[in-house]
Amino acid sequence: MALISYDDTDAAAFAASRELARGGLHRWRYAVQQHLRPRTGSTLLDLGAGTGAWAGAFAEWYGVRVLAVEPAPAMRERCPHRPLLAGDATALPLATASLHGAWLSTMIHHVADLDAMARELRRVLRPGAPVLIRSPFPGRHQRIALFHWFPEAVRVLDAYPGLARVRAAFARAGFPVSTVEPVAQTTADSLADYAGRMDRRAHTPLQLITDAEFAAGMARLRAAAGTAPGGPVIDHLDLLVLR
């Protein structure tokens, strides 16, 4: 069960404000390539693919087949990538040992049963294939702009699965080795651009704070955007790799 509904309004906001320009993702392109080692003929699972931005990027960057799986109908309606399947992380509609890797971007906090998800990924992945999880983790938010401008959202993040919990679930499922590294991305070209694109409906932590807290954060952000230099907004999210 997702923490937010991802109805038509949420999905539209996500597509408009959360998809990042590929030019600002070169560090993610390199990091994923180093751990995935993509080859022609490989199939990568994009689990919780949303509107398909990462699936499209990986297909273009690496020349691999990317299979997108997304549970929310409203997200699937906005996903141009194919192949695209409806599916839940704990019961994947995929053959055993059929995939060469799995990508999970900012979605593990929506999965109620991490152990079941880890077991399903162990089933559908080939031996040695990695799981790559891109996510903010509790206690590791200091270089993510959203939590700077909306510090009240940290309490929402604190309820997300922590690194130790995720690693333990995957270790029980047969992924004994894990590494974690922060990866930089250009989230917006400037603070003004960041403020202009901010949409509460596209961010789980912002939907789960109060209206007054969100308004206060937007006031801080807009005031800073009106006076700050126009440099890019650089965020660092973690990449957790499990094998």
JOURQUI-V120592 format. One record per residue. N is the residue number from 0. RES is the residue in three letters. OMEGA is omega in whole degrees, -180 to 180 (* if undefined). D_CENTER is the distance of its C-alpha to the mean C-alpha in Angstrom with 2 decimals. Layout:
# JOURQUI-V120592
n->N res->RES omega->OMEGA d_center->D_CENTER
n->N res->RES omega->OMEGA d_center->D_CENTER
This chain:
# JOURQUI-V120592
n->0 res->MET omega->-180 d_center->16.37
n->1 res->ALA omega->177 d_center->13.53
n->2 res->LEU omega->172 d_center->14.13
n->3 res->ILE omega->-166 d_center->14.67
n->4 res->SER omega->-171 d_center->16.43
n->5 res->TYR omega->172 d_center->14.50
n->6 res->ASP omega->-175 d_center->17.97
n->7 res->ASP omega->180 d_center->19.14
n->8 res->THR omega->179 d_center->19.05
n->9 res->ASP omega->-178 d_center->15.48
n->10 res->ALA omega->178 d_center->14.36
n->11 res->ALA omega->178 d_center->16.67
n->12 res->ALA omega->179 d_center->15.43
n->13 res->PHE omega->-179 d_center->11.78
n->14 res->ALA omega->-176 d_center->13.28
n->15 res->ALA omega->-170 d_center->15.60
n->16 res->SER omega->-176 d_center->13.73
n->17 res->ARG omega->179 d_center->9.99
n->18 res->GLU omega->-174 d_center->10.51
n->19 res->LEU omega->176 d_center->11.46
n->20 res->ALA omega->-176 d_center->14.74
n->21 res->ARG omega->178 d_center->14.74
n->22 res->GLY omega->179 d_center->17.51
n->23 res->GLY omega->-175 d_center->15.39
n->24 res->LEU omega->-174 d_center->13.04
n->25 res->HIS omega->178 d_center->15.96
n->26 res->ARG omega->174 d_center->15.04
n->27 res->TRP omega->178 d_center->11.79
n->28 res->ARG omega->-179 d_center->14.15
n->29 res->TYR omega->-177 d_center->16.62
n->30 res->ALA omega->180 d_center->14.62
n->31 res->VAL omega->180 d_center->13.21
n->32 res->GLN omega->-179 d_center->16.76
n->33 res->GLN omega->-177 d_center->18.38
n->34 res->HIS omega->-178 d_center->16.80
n->35 res->LEU omega->-176 d_center->16.63
n->36 res->ARG omega->-174 d_center->20.01
n->37 res->PRO omega->178 d_center->19.67
n->38 res->ARG omega->176 d_center->23.03
n->39 res->THR omega->-178 d_center->24.58
n->40 res->GLY omega->178 d_center->24.59
n->41 res->SER omega->175 d_center->21.44
n->42 res->THR omega->179 d_center->19.03
n->43 res->LEU omega->175 d_center->15.29
n->44 res->LEU omega->170 d_center->13.37
n->45 res->ASP omega->-174 d_center->10.06
n->46 res->LEU omega->-171 d_center->9.59
n->47 res->GLY omega->-168 d_center->8.23
n->48 res->ALA omega->180 d_center->8.52
n->49 res->GLY omega->-179 d_center->9.07
n->50 res->THR omega->169 d_center->11.43
n->51 res->GLY omega->-177 d_center->11.20
n->52 res->ALA omega->-180 d_center->10.54
n->53 res->TRP omega->178 d_center->8.99
n->54 res->ALA omega->179 d_center->11.65
n->55 res->GLY omega->179 d_center->14.24
n->56 res->ALA omega->-177 d_center->13.55
n->57 res->PHE omega->178 d_center->13.88
n->58 res->ALA omega->-180 d_center->16.95
n->59 res->GLU omega->-175 d_center->18.46
n->60 res->TRP omega->-168 d_center->17.89
n->61 res->TYR omega->-180 d_center->18.91
n->62 res->GLY omega->180 d_center->21.05
n->63 res->VAL omega->173 d_center->19.64
n->64 res->ARG omega->179 d_center->19.29
n->65 res->VAL omega->179 d_center->15.77
n->66 res->LEU omega->-178 d_center->15.86
n->67 res->ALA omega->176 d_center->13.33
n->68 res->VAL omega->-176 d_center->13.37
n->69 res->GLU omega->-177 d_center->12.47
n->70 res->PRO omega->-173 d_center->14.48
n->71 res->ALA omega->179 d_center->14.87
n->72 res->PRO omega->-178 d_center->17.85
n->73 res->ALA omega->175 d_center->17.19
n->74 res->MET omega->-179 d_center->13.85
n->75 res->ARG omega->-180 d_center->15.75
n->76 res->GLU omega->-179 d_center->18.56
n->77 res->ARG omega->-178 d_center->16.61
n->78 res->CYS omega->-180 d_center->15.17
n->79 res->PRO omega->-175 d_center->17.81
n->80 res->HIS omega->174 d_center->16.59
n->81 res->ARG omega->6 d_center->18.92
n->82 res->PRO omega->-179 d_center->19.22
n->83 res->LEU omega->-179 d_center->17.18
n->84 res->LEU omega->167 d_center->17.87
n->85 res->ALA omega->-180 d_center->17.69
n->86 res->GLY omega->179 d_center->16.82
n->87 res->ASP omega->-176 d_center->15.81
n->88 res->ALA omega->-178 d_center->13.99
n->89 res->THR omega->178 d_center->17.33
n->90 res->ALA omega->-173 d_center->19.57
n->91 res->LEU omega->180 d_center->18.35
n->92 res->PRO omega->-172 d_center->20.87
n->93 res->LEU omega->-179 d_center->21.10
n->94 res->ALA omega->178 d_center->23.94
n->95 res->THR omega->176 d_center->24.33
n->96 res->ALA omega->-175 d_center->23.71
n->97 res->SER omega->-171 d_center->22.68
n->98 res->LEU omega->-178 d_center->19.51
n->99 res->HIS omega->178 d_center->19.16
n->100 res->GLY omega->179 d_center->15.58
n->101 res->ALA omega->179 d_center->12.29
n->102 res->TRP omega->180 d_center->8.70
n->103 res->LEU omega->-176 d_center->6.02
n->104 res->SER omega->176 d_center->2.31
n->105 res->THR omega->-179 d_center->2.48
n->106 res->MET omega->-173 d_center->5.46
n->107 res->ILE omega->178 d_center->8.17
n->108 res->HIS omega->177 d_center->9.84
n->109 res->HIS omega->-177 d_center->10.84
n->110 res->VAL omega->-176 d_center->12.67
n->111 res->ALA omega->-175 d_center->16.19
n->112 res->ASP omega->-179 d_center->17.52
n->113 res->LEU omega->180 d_center->15.60
n->114 res->ASP omega->179 d_center->18.82
n->115 res->ALA omega->177 d_center->19.11
n->116 res->MET omega->-179 d_center->15.66
n->117 res->ALA omega->179 d_center->16.54
n->118 res->ARG omega->179 d_center->19.93
n->119 res->GLU omega->178 d_center->18.77
n->120 res->LEU omega->176 d_center->16.66
n->121 res->ARG omega->-179 d_center->19.77
n->122 res->ARG omega->-171 d_center->21.87
n->123 res->VAL omega->-180 d_center->20.21
n->124 res->LEU omega->173 d_center->19.58
n->125 res->ARG omega->179 d_center->22.58
n->126 res->PRO omega->179 d_center->24.01
n->127 res->GLY omega->-180 d_center->22.39
n->128 res->ALA omega->-175 d_center->19.25
n->129 res->PRO omega->165 d_center->16.14
n->130 res->VAL omega->-180 d_center->12.91
n->131 res->LEU omega->-176 d_center->10.18
n->132 res->ILE omega->175 d_center->7.42
n->133 res->ARG omega->-174 d_center->5.10
n->134 res->SER omega->161 d_center->5.45
n->135 res->PRO omega->178 d_center->8.36
n->136 res->PHE omega->178 d_center->11.29
n->137 res->PRO omega->179 d_center->14.61
n->138 res->GLY omega->-177 d_center->17.16
n->139 res->ARG omega->-173 d_center->15.02
n->140 res->HIS omega->-167 d_center->14.25
n->141 res->GLN omega->-179 d_center->17.28
n->142 res->ARG omega->175 d_center->15.86
n->143 res->ILE omega->-171 d_center->13.34
n->144 res->ALA omega->-177 d_center->15.50
n->145 res->LEU omega->-177 d_center->14.42
n->146 res->PHE omega->173 d_center->15.86
n->147 res->HIS omega->-177 d_center->18.88
n->148 res->TRP omega->179 d_center->19.90
n->149 res->PHE omega->-176 d_center->19.02
n->150 res->PRO omega->177 d_center->20.04
n->151 res->GLU omega->-180 d_center->20.63
n->152 res->ALA omega->178 d_center->16.90
n->153 res->VAL omega->180 d_center->17.01
n->154 res->ARG omega->174 d_center->18.82
n->155 res->VAL omega->178 d_center->15.95
n->156 res->LEU omega->-179 d_center->13.64
n->157 res->ASP omega->177 d_center->16.62
n->158 res->ALA omega->177 d_center->16.37
n->159 res->TYR omega->174 d_center->12.94
n->160 res->PRO omega->178 d_center->13.55
n->161 res->GLY omega->-179 d_center->14.82
n->162 res->LEU omega->-177 d_center->14.84
n->163 res->ALA omega->-179 d_center->18.28
n->164 res->ARG omega->-180 d_center->17.55
n->165 res->VAL omega->179 d_center->14.70
n->166 res->ARG omega->-179 d_center->16.97
n->167 res->ALA omega->180 d_center->19.92
n->168 res->ALA omega->-179 d_center->18.56
n->169 res->PHE omega->176 d_center->17.73
n->170 res->ALA omega->178 d_center->21.04
n->171 res->ARG omega->-178 d_center->22.90
n->172 res->ALA omega->178 d_center->21.52
n->173 res->GLY omega->174 d_center->22.74
n->174 res->PHE omega->-171 d_center->20.14
n->175 res->PRO omega->-174 d_center->22.38
n->176 res->VAL omega->177 d_center->21.03
n->177 res->SER omega->173 d_center->17.94
n->178 res->THR omega->178 d_center->17.15
n->179 res->VAL omega->178 d_center->14.78
n->180 res->GLU omega->173 d_center->14.66
n->181 res->PRO omega->-179 d_center->13.32
n->182 res->VAL omega->-178 d_center->12.39
n->183 res->ALA omega->175 d_center->13.52
n->184 res->GLN omega->173 d_center->12.46
n->185 res->THR omega->-178 d_center->14.64
n->186 res->THR omega->178 d_center->13.05
n->187 res->ALA omega->-178 d_center->16.51
n->188 res->ASP omega->-180 d_center->19.94
n->189 res->SER omega->177 d_center->21.65
n->190 res->LEU omega->177 d_center->21.58
n->191 res->ALA omega->177 d_center->23.46
n->192 res->ASP omega->178 d_center->20.91
n->193 res->TYR omega->179 d_center->18.14
n->194 res->ALA omega->-178 d_center->20.45
n->195 res->GLY omega->-179 d_center->21.40
n->196 res->ARG omega->-176 d_center->17.96
n->197 res->MET omega->179 d_center->16.93
n->198 res->ASP omega->-176 d_center->16.68
n->199 res->ARG omega->-175 d_center->16.52
n->200 res->ARG omega->-177 d_center->15.72
n->201 res->ALA omega->-174 d_center->12.26
n->202 res->HIS omega->179 d_center->11.13
n->203 res->THR omega->-179 d_center->11.54
n->204 res->PRO omega->-179 d_center->13.27
n->205 res->LEU omega->177 d_center->15.57
n->206 res->GLN omega->-173 d_center->16.57
n->207 res->LEU omega->168 d_center->17.65
n->208 res->ILE omega->-177 d_center->19.92
n->209 res->THR omega->177 d_center->23.38
n->210 res->ASP omega->-180 d_center->24.56
n->211 res->ALA omega->179 d_center->26.68
n->212 res->GLU omega->178 d_center->23.93
n->213 res->PHE omega->180 d_center->21.79
n->214 res->ALA omega->179 d_center->24.97
n->215 res->ALA omega->178 d_center->25.85
n->216 res->GLY omega->178 d_center->22.56
n->217 res->MET omega->178 d_center->22.94
n->218 res->ALA omega->177 d_center->26.54
n->219 res->ARG omega->-177 d_center->25.65
n->220 res->LEU omega->-179 d_center->23.13
n->221 res->ARG omega->178 d_center->25.61
n->222 res->ALA omega->179 d_center->28.47
n->223 res->ALA omega->-179 d_center->26.77
n->224 res->ALA omega->180 d_center->25.72
n->225 res->GLY omega->-176 d_center->29.39
n->226 res->THR omega->-174 d_center->30.71
n->227 res->ALA omega->173 d_center->28.19
n->228 res->PRO omega->-173 d_center->28.36
n->229 res->GLY omega->180 d_center->26.20
n->230 res->GLY omega->-178 d_center->24.06
n->231 res->PRO omega->173 d_center->20.37
n->232 res->VAL omega->-179 d_center->17.64
n->233 res->ILE omega->176 d_center->15.94
n->234 res->ASP omega->174 d_center->12.95
n->235 res->HIS omega->172 d_center->12.21
n->236 res->LEU omega->-179 d_center->9.03
n->237 res->ASP omega->168 d_center->9.83
n->238 res->LEU omega->177 d_center->9.76
n->239 res->LEU omega->-179 d_center->11.39
n->240 res->VAL omega->-178 d_center->13.53
n->241 res->LEU omega->179 d_center->15.70
n->242 res->ARG omega->* d_center->18.82
